[in-house]
């Protein structure tokens, strides 16, 4: 297997003459119902639009990264794990401003 990635892979462009990738199942590519901390759904349409656009962009970037890695010859499970670890390592810069959670002990 060649280790050379297809032209434009990193930029997210499709391969010339290639068939489009099959669509992800609706449950995987469809954004969730966005909720507030109290569980109520976000109702502002502009906020939902921003969240859904961010979700779609992240989904496409992760899909492109997975495809590039597979074309390069990486192990799929290892790449998926790395993507999970990337999300798990995200930091909430607003945590100090959040209301205290009654279920969690106070941070020292």
C-alpha positions as CSV (number, residue, x, y, z in Angstrom):
1,X,0.0,0.0,0.0
2,X,1.3,3.4,-0.9
3,X,1.8,5.9,1.9
4,X,1.2,8.9,-0.3
5,X,-2.1,10.6,0.5
6,X,-4.4,11.8,-2.3
7,X,-3.9,15.4,-3.5
8,X,-5.9,17.8,-1.4
9,X,-6.5,15.3,1.4
10,X,-5.4,17.7,4.1
11,X,-7.5,20.5,2.7
12,X,-10.6,18.4,2.7
13,X,-11.0,18.2,-1.1
14,X,-12.3,15.0,-2.6
15,X,-10.2,12.9,-4.9
16,X,-10.6,13.7,-8.6
17,X,-13.1,11.2,-10.2
18,X,-13.9,9.6,-6.8
19,X,-17.4,8.8,-5.8
20,X,-18.7,10.8,-2.9
21,X,-18.4,9.1,0.5
22,X,-21.6,7.4,1.7
23,X,-23.7,9.6,4.0
24,X,-23.3,8.9,7.7
25,X,-26.4,7.5,9.4
26,X,-28.7,10.3,10.5
27,X,-28.1,9.6,14.2
28,X,-24.3,10.1,13.8
29,X,-24.2,13.2,11.6
30,X,-27.3,14.9,13.0
31,X,-26.7,17.4,15.7
32,X,-28.2,16.7,19.1
33,X,-30.9,18.8,20.8
34,X,-28.7,21.4,22.5
35,X,-29.6,21.8,26.2
36,X,-28.8,24.2,29.0
37,X,-27.3,23.0,32.3
38,X,-30.8,22.6,33.7
39,X,-31.8,20.2,30.8
40,X,-34.1,22.6,29.0
41,X,-33.5,22.8,25.3
42,X,-31.8,25.9,23.8
43,X,-34.6,27.8,22.0
44,X,-32.8,30.7,20.4
45,X,-32.7,29.9,16.7
46,X,-29.5,31.9,16.1
47,X,-27.7,30.1,18.9
48,X,-28.9,26.7,17.6
49,X,-27.7,27.7,14.1
50,X,-24.2,28.5,15.4
51,X,-24.1,25.3,17.4
52,X,-25.3,23.2,14.4
53,X,-22.8,24.8,12.1
54,X,-19.9,24.2,14.5
55,X,-21.1,20.6,14.9
56,X,-21.2,20.1,11.1
57,X,-17.7,21.6,10.7
58,X,-16.2,19.5,13.4
59,X,-17.9,16.4,12.0
60,X,-16.4,17.1,8.5
61,X,-13.0,17.9,9.8
62,X,-12.9,14.7,11.9
63,X,-14.1,12.7,8.9
64,X,-11.4,14.2,6.7
65,X,-8.7,13.5,9.3
66,X,-9.9,9.8,9.6
67,X,-9.9,9.4,5.8
68,X,-6.4,10.9,5.5
69,X,-5.1,8.7,8.2
70,X,-6.5,5.6,6.6
71,X,-5.1,6.5,3.2
72,X,-1.7,7.0,4.8
73,X,-2.0,3.5,6.3
74,X,-2.8,4.3,10.0
75,X,-4.7,1.9,12.2
76,X,-8.4,3.0,12.3
77,X,-8.9,2.1,16.0
78,X,-5.8,4.1,17.0
79,X,-7.0,7.2,15.0
80,X,-10.5,7.0,16.5
81,X,-8.9,6.8,20.0
82,X,-6.7,9.8,19.2
83,X,-9.8,11.8,18.1
84,X,-11.7,10.8,21.3
85,X,-8.7,11.8,23.4
86,X,-8.6,15.2,21.6
87,X,-12.2,15.9,22.5
88,X,-11.6,14.7,26.1
89,X,-8.7,17.1,26.4
90,X,-10.7,20.2,25.5
91,X,-10.7,22.8,28.3
92,X,-13.7,24.9,29.4
93,X,-12.3,28.4,29.7
94,X,-15.6,29.5,31.3
95,X,-15.7,26.9,34.1
96,X,-14.8,29.5,36.8
97,X,-17.9,31.5,35.7
98,X,-20.3,28.6,35.8
99,X,-22.8,28.2,38.6
100,X,-21.8,25.6,41.2
101,X,-23.2,22.2,40.5
102,X,-25.0,20.9,43.6
103,X,-24.0,17.3,42.8
104,X,-20.3,18.0,42.8
105,X,-18.1,18.9,45.8
106,X,-16.6,22.4,45.6
107,X,-13.2,22.6,44.0
108,X,-10.3,23.6,46.3
